[in-house]
């Protein structure tokens, strides 16, 4: 799978069936070359508008299934929602 294909998939949290968004970036381990996490923009500031000042950084180990159109993750959202750098 190519990164551009991964970016088109919707990420769904299986804990609450909430749509988190689409991946915008990946975090790699420079030594091993392995993917450590996927990055998804966080919720908008005002009802989903005006951009986001946070993002979900979801460890690859939390990905449960990658399908044709959807990526299923199992996370506690508050734990993986971090401020943007």
DADAKA-V117110 format. One record per helix or strand of 3 or more residues. SS is the DSSP state (A for helix, B for strand). FROM is the first residue (numbers start at 0). LEN is the number of residues. If there is no record, write none. Layout:
ss->SS from->FROM len->LEN
ss->SS from->FROM len->LEN
This chain:
ss->A from->2 len->4
ss->B from->9 len->4
ss->B from->17 len->11
ss->B from->34 len->7
ss->B from->53 len->6
ss->A from->59 len->3
ss->B from->62 len->4
ss->B from->69 len->4
ss->A from->76 len->4
ss->B from->80 len->3
